[in-house]
Amino acid sequence: MKKITIDHLPRVEGNGGITAIIDGQAVSEVKFYINEGPRLIERLVIGRTPEEDVSLTPRICAICTVSHKLAAVRAMENALNVQVPHQTNLLRELMHMGEMIESHSLHVYYLALPDYLGFPNAIAMASKHEFEVKIALEMKNFGNHIMKVINGRFVHGENTVIGGFGKWPSREELLWIKSRAIQFMPFVYKTVNLFCTLNYPDIPEAETQYACCLPPHEKYGFWGDEILVSNGDRIFREDYRQLTNEFVVPHSYARHSRYQDKPYSVGALARVNNLGERLEGEAGRMFRKYFNDHWKKNPLYNNAAQALEILYCFERLPQLVDELLEIDNTPEIVSYQTQEGQGTGLVEAPRGLLIHHYRVEQGLVKGADIITPTAQNAEDIERYGMIAAQTLLDRGEEEKIRDRLDIIVRAYDPCISCSVHLAEVKTVEETAWENQLAEIKRQASPLFIGIGNITQGDDGIGPTLITKLKELGIKAVCSSELDTQNIKSLVNSDQPFIFVDALDAGKKPGAISLIPLLAVLYSSSLSHRLAPFIQNEFSYSQLKKSYLLGIQPRSITKQQHLSPEVSQALQRLIDQLEN
């Protein structure tokens, strides 16, 4: 029995993991763990007013805040019989476009693209693709600007209310959005061409069901009053449970969903598969140019679908601004008298179909149901993970399974935080590093690379240990000894690397940690600096099999001696490595 586990998925929003169990030549299980959990928001809004609800519920997530706001507002307006004017819907759509641009730009360039260009993250990718990284950041900031102008803030804005908006943007602000959108168009075309022509692996590929909102008037869009399933079924908003059929699974805090007892997918790929023929203009032309059967069965093409939607949004922005400016009056907030009712709001969040449902009695919320895209996608993520793992195992490519599971989950662009807010904490035993180090030595002969300064007290951990290891005949080198030629030879080698340095991991002085190098590079909480060539020169496969061996320092000050705690830890390391 073999277990492949990714405890903390990198480059996704939230805390999740995925595990595959291999029994001989069979993949017996793939589980997608969502470690953030119980939907406390649904309980917090009980007894609140509708206005408090539409302020509280977007706090589920700071990534999809506009989508949650719109879903909540639409649900409440349906429950309270509030009919807003056309101009209000236009401005809401403009705001929604800002979130789509911001979220999609972040995902395709900063989270997904490193997988296909061979980099561990976007910072490393910038060394060779600086222009793309910078423009993607500009696009993201532009989306944030749209949300800030219309909703008051780009995270958890409060300008959108039941019945309308508290304040309307000025003509100058709207014209600036239009002008800036037009300026971006050349790079938007390049974005579509790039992501629609990437060499996506053909594992996994399998048919699935797709579900999304059905926009009115035969148009492409991000909300509606019906759900469209790829088999042709149409489900009215109040009957949404016919689709979702939520059920509890023991390994995840989020419920799963199936439609007609089969997994289904939501998101940009679902929208493009179900509604792509409705795309017009350049987005329609690009759809007809690039869409093929792979889009129907390969989840990795969600990245291409998001790029196509970025183009749709940028084309739609000037149209929306022009329509808004043609209307002279600024509508007031629509008031309401209704104190009882039930209503559902359907909205397409960047990651897929988002559903809010509320029951209001005597002017207060008595029931709430929020179903997020990532929870709906969980079953299909596990299914595609199983297909990929088994196919690779059958081909004798077991070593690719871990990476492929990682890429599959990331392609779905999961917003795990939307499942809401109880993180699982795991404690690693203090002696766990000993078994890890012994296992690494058993599998291969690693090269130890010391980092640090022997004149800075405990910061001399790395060079001091390297000196001892050389005396023992163990392959070791200090980073200061590496020149350009040495670095090239390291990059071209197949051996694993163990970097040794002082590491502030928040532990007691002298505590030893052995951490995968990728985990260090992905973490913003570890106080650490690695040799500058690592991210730029090392391949992704080398980074995956390399580690940081760190000792918690007591003090990093200008002195020649290590602290007693660190000296004792170094001796423990030497004793372990001698055996």
WOQUI-V629058 format. One record per residue. N is the residue number from 1. RES is the residue in one small letter. OMEGA is omega in degrees with one decimal (none if undefined). Layout:
# WOQUI-V629058
N:RES:OMEGA, N:RES:OMEGA
This chain:
# WOQUI-V629058
1:m:-179.2, 2:k:-177.9, 3:k:175.1, 4:i:-172.6, 5:t:166.5, 6:i:-173.7, 7:d:-177.4, 8:h:-178.1, 9:l:178.7, 10:p:175.6, 11:r:167.3, 12:v:178.8, 13:e:176.4, 14:g:-173.0, 15:n:-179.8, 16:g:179.4, 17:g:178.2, 18:i:-177.0, 19:t:173.0, 20:a:177.8, 21:i:-179.9, 22:i:179.4, 23:d:-175.7, 24:g:178.7, 25:q:179.9, 26:a:171.2, 27:v:-172.9, 28:s:-173.6, 29:e:167.9, 30:v:-178.7, 31:k:176.8, 32:f:-175.6, 33:y:170.0, 34:i:-173.4, 35:n:173.2, 36:e:-156.4, 37:g:-170.0, 38:p:-173.5, 39:r:-176.5, 40:l:-179.3, 41:i:-178.5, 42:e:175.6, 43:r:-177.3, 44:l:-176.3, 45:v:179.6, 46:i:-178.1, 47:g:178.3, 48:r:174.5, 49:t:175.7, 50:p:179.4, 51:e:177.4, 52:e:-179.4, 53:d:-175.8, 54:v:172.4, 55:s:-176.8, 56:l:-169.5, 57:t:176.4, 58:p:177.8, 59:r:171.9, 60:i:-172.0, 61:c:176.6, 62:a:179.2, 63:i:-175.5, 64:c:-171.5, 65:t:-180.0, 66:v:179.8, 67:s:177.6, 68:h:177.8, 69:k:-178.5, 70:l:178.4, 71:a:179.5, 72:a:-179.7, 73:v:179.2, 74:r:178.3, 75:a:-179.5, 76:m:178.9, 77:e:174.9, 78:n:179.8, 79:a:-172.4, 80:l:177.4, 81:n:178.4, 82:v:177.9, 83:q:-178.3, 84:v:-179.9, 85:p:-176.6, 86:h:-177.1, 87:q:178.1, 88:t:178.5, 89:n:177.2, 90:l:-179.4, 91:l:175.8, 92:r:178.7, 93:e:178.0, 94:l:178.0, 95:m:-179.7, 96:h:176.7, 97:m:177.8, 98:g:179.5, 99:e:179.3, 100:m:179.8, 101:i:-178.9, 102:e:-174.9, 103:s:-179.3, 104:h:179.9, 105:s:178.1, 106:l:-174.5, 107:h:-171.7, 108:v:-176.3, 109:y:-170.9, 110:y:-177.1, 111:l:-174.1, 112:a:-170.8, 113:l:178.0, 114:p:178.5, 115:d:-172.1, 116:y:177.8, 117:l:174.2, 118:g:178.3, 119:f:179.7, 120:p:-179.3, 121:n:-175.3, 122:a:179.2, 123:i:176.5, 124:a:-179.5, 125:m:-177.2, 126:a:-180.0, 127:s:-179.4, 128:k:-178.4, 129:h:-174.6, 130:e:-176.7, 131:f:-178.8, 132:e:-178.7, 133:v:-178.7, 134:k:179.8, 135:i:177.1, 136:a:177.2, 137:l:176.3, 138:e:177.9, 139:m:178.4, 140:k:179.6, 141:n:177.5, 142:f:175.8, 143:g:177.0, 144:n:-179.5, 145:h:178.9, 146:i:180.0, 147:m:-179.9, 148:k:-179.3, 149:v:-173.2, 150:i:-173.8, 151:n:176.3, 152:g:174.2, 153:r:178.5, 154:f:170.8, 155:v:177.8, 156:h:175.1, 157:g:-174.7, 158:e:-177.9, 159:n:177.9, 160:t:-176.8, 161:v:174.2, 162:i:178.6, 163:g:178.3, 164:g:-178.7, 165:f:175.8, 166:g:-178.7, 167:k:179.1, 168:w:177.5, 169:p:179.8, 170:s:176.2, 171:r:-179.4, 172:e:178.6, 173:e:179.2, 174:l:-179.9, 175:l:177.2, 176:w:177.7, 177:i:179.3, 178:k:-177.9, 179:s:-178.6, 180:r:178.3, 181:a:179.8, 182:i:179.3, 183:q:-176.6, 184:f:-167.1, 185:m:179.4, 186:p:179.4, 187:f:177.0, 188:v:175.9, 189:y:179.1, 190:k:178.4, 191:t:179.7, 192:v:-180.0, 193:n:-179.6, 194:l:-172.1, 195:f:176.4, 196:c:-180.0, 197:t:175.4, 198:l:179.7, 199:n:179.8, 200:y:176.4, 201:p:179.1, 202:d:174.1, 203:i:9.0, 204:p:170.0, 205:e:178.7, 206:a:177.5, 207:e:174.1, 208:t:175.1, 209:q:178.0, 210:y:179.3, 211:a:178.6, 212:c:172.3, 213:c:174.8, 214:l:-178.8, 215:p:179.9, 216:p:170.6, 217:h:176.7, 218:e:-179.3, 219:k:169.2, 220:y:179.9, 221:g:-169.6, 222:f:168.9, 223:w:-179.2, 224:g:179.6, 225:d:176.6, 226:e:173.3, 227:i:177.0, 228:l:175.5, 229:v:-173.9, 230:s:175.9, 231:n:178.8, 232:g:180.0, 233:d:175.3, 234:r:-174.1, 235:i:178.8, 236:f:-172.2, 237:r:-176.9, 238:e:178.9, 239:d:-173.4, 240:y:-178.5, 241:r:172.7, 242:q:177.8, 243:l:-164.9, 244:t:176.1, 245:n:-173.3, 246:e:175.1, 247:f:-175.7, 248:v:171.9, 249:v:-173.3, 250:p:-172.5, 251:h:-175.4, 252:s:176.4, 253:y:179.4, 254:a:173.2, 255:r:175.3, 256:h:179.8, 257:s:171.2, 258:r:173.8, 259:y:-175.9, 260:q:176.1, 261:d:177.0, 262:k:175.2, 263:p:174.2, 264:y:-179.0, 265:s:172.4, 266:v:179.3, 267:g:-177.6, 268:a:-179.7, 269:l:175.8, 270:a:-179.5, 271:r:-178.5, 272:v:178.0, 273:n:-176.9, 274:n:-169.6, 275:l:-173.1, 276:g:179.6, 277:e:179.0, 278:r:-177.9, 279:l:-178.9, 280:e:175.4, 281:g:-179.0, 282:e:176.8, 283:a:176.6, 284:g:179.7, 285:r:178.8, 286:m:177.1, 287:f:-178.7, 288:r:179.5, 289:k:-168.9, 290:y:-173.9, 291:f:177.9, 292:n:-174.3, 293:d:179.2, 294:h:179.6, 295:w:-175.4, 296:k:-171.9, 297:k:-178.7, 298:n:-175.8, 299:p:-179.8, 300:l:178.5, 301:y:172.0, 302:n:176.9, 303:n:178.0, 304:a:179.6, 305:a:177.5, 306:q:177.5, 307:a:177.7, 308:l:178.8, 309:e:173.9, 310:i:177.3, 311:l:178.3, 312:y:-178.1, 313:c:-178.9, 314:f:174.8, 315:e:-176.3, 316:r:-175.6, 317:l:-179.9, 318:p:178.2, 319:q:-179.7, 320:l:179.5, 321:v:179.9, 322:d:179.2, 323:e:179.2, 324:l:-177.1, 325:l:176.9, 326:e:-178.5, 327:i:-173.7, 328:d:-172.9, 329:n:173.3, 330:t:-173.5, 331:p:175.0, 332:e:174.5, 333:i:179.7, 334:v:179.3, 335:s:179.4, 336:y:178.4, 337:q:-175.5, 338:t:179.9, 339:q:-177.7, 340:e:173.7, 341:g:174.8, 342:q:-179.8, 343:g:-179.9, 344:t:175.1, 345:g:177.4, 346:l:179.7, 347:v:171.4, 348:e:169.0, 349:a:178.1, 350:p:-176.9, 351:r:174.8, 352:g:-173.0, 353:l:178.8, 354:l:-174.5, 355:i:170.7, 356:h:176.6, 357:h:-179.0, 358:y:171.0, 359:r:-177.2, 360:v:176.8, 361:e:179.9, 362:q:174.7, 363:g:-179.0, 364:l:179.2, 365:v:179.2, 366:k:178.6, 367:g:-179.5, 368:a:178.0, 369:d:-178.2, 370:i:-178.4, 371:i:-171.7, 372:t:-179.4, 373:p:-175.4, 374:t:177.0, 375:a:177.9, 376:q:-178.3, 377:n:-170.3, 378:a:-179.0, 379:e:180.0, 380:d:175.9, 381:i:178.8, 382:e:-179.1, 383:r:178.1, 384:y:175.4, 385:g:177.8, 386:m:179.8, 387:i:-178.7, 388:a:-177.3, 389:a:-178.3, 390:q:179.4, 391:t:179.4, 392:l:177.8, 393:l:178.7, 394:d:-179.0, 395:r:-177.4, 396:g:-177.9, 397:e:-177.9, 398:e:-177.4, 399:e:-179.7, 400:k:-171.9, 401:i:-176.4, 402:r:-179.9, 403:d:-176.3, 404:r:176.1, 405:l:178.6, 406:d:-177.0, 407:i:179.7, 408:i:-179.7, 409:v:-176.8, 410:r:178.9, 411:a:177.3, 412:y:-179.7, 413:d:-174.1, 414:p:172.3, 415:c:-173.0, 416:i:-179.8, 417:s:179.9, 418:c:179.5, 419:s:162.3, 420:v:107.2, 421:h:167.1, 422:l:-175.5, 423:a:176.6, 424:e:-179.2, 425:v:178.0, 426:k:179.9, 427:t:178.1, 428:v:178.9, 429:e:-176.9, 430:e:-178.7, 431:t:-176.7, 432:a:-178.3, 433:w:-178.0, 434:e:178.9, 435:n:178.6, 436:q:-178.0, 437:l:178.4, 438:a:180.0, 439:e:178.3, 440:i:179.8, 441:k:-179.2, 442:r:-176.0, 443:q:-176.5, 444:a:177.8, 445:s:-174.5, 446:p:171.5, 447:l:177.4, 448:f:-179.5, 449:i:-177.6, 450:g:178.8, 451:i:176.3, 452:g:-175.3, 453:n:-175.4, 454:i:178.2, 455:t:-175.8, 456:q:174.4, 457:g:-176.0, 458:d:175.4, 459:d:177.3, 460:g:-179.3, 461:i:-175.2, 462:g:-179.3, 463:p:-179.3, 464:t:179.8, 465:l:-179.4, 466:i:177.6, 467:t:179.7, 468:k:-177.8, 469:l:177.4, 470:k:178.2, 471:e:179.7, 472:l:-179.9, 473:g:178.9, 474:i:-177.8, 475:k:-176.1, 476:a:-179.7, 477:v:173.7, 478:c:-179.7, 479:s:-179.7, 480:s:179.9, 481:e:-175.3, 482:l:171.8, 483:d:-176.1, 484:t:-177.9, 485:q:179.3, 486:n:-179.7, 487:i:179.3, 488:k:179.2, 489:s:176.5, 490:l:-177.7, 491:v:-177.0, 492:n:-179.0, 493:s:-179.2, 494:d:-174.2, 495:q:174.4, 496:p:-179.9, 497:f:174.6, 498:i:178.8, 499:f:-177.3, 500:v:-177.0, 501:d:167.3, 502:a:-176.6, 503:l:176.9, 504:d:179.0, 505:a:178.3, 506:g:-178.4, 507:k:176.8, 508:k:176.9, 509:p:-178.9, 510:g:178.6, 511:a:-177.2, 512:i:177.8, 513:s:172.7, 514:l:-169.6, 515:i:174.1, 516:p:-175.4, 517:l:179.0, 518:l:179.3, 519:a:177.9, 520:v:-178.0, 521:l:-179.8, 522:y:-171.8, 523:s:174.4, 524:s:-175.0, 525:s:-178.8, 526:l:176.8, 527:s:-170.9, 528:h:171.8, 529:r:-179.9, 530:l:177.1, 531:a:-171.5, 532:p:-176.9, 533:f:-170.3, 534:i:-175.4, 535:q:-175.9, 536:n:-170.6, 537:e:-174.5, 538:f:177.1, 539:s:179.1, 540:y:-179.4, 541:s:176.9, 542:q:178.8, 543:l:-177.0, 544:k:-176.3, 545:k:179.3, 546:s:-173.0, 547:y:169.3, 548:l:175.1, 549:l:-172.2, 550:g:174.3, 551:i:178.9, 552:q:-179.5, 553:p:171.0, 554:r:-178.9, 555:s:174.2, 556:i:179.9, 557:t:-176.2, 558:k:176.4, 559:q:-174.3, 560:q:-171.3, 561:h:172.9, 562:l:175.9, 563:s:-179.8, 564:p:-179.2, 565:e:-178.9, 566:v:177.4, 567:s:177.8, 568:q:179.0, 569:a:177.9, 570:l:179.2, 571:q:176.2, 572:r:178.2, 573:l:-179.1, 574:i:178.4, 575:d:-179.3, 576:q:-175.8, 577:l:177.1, 578:e:-174.3, 579:n:none
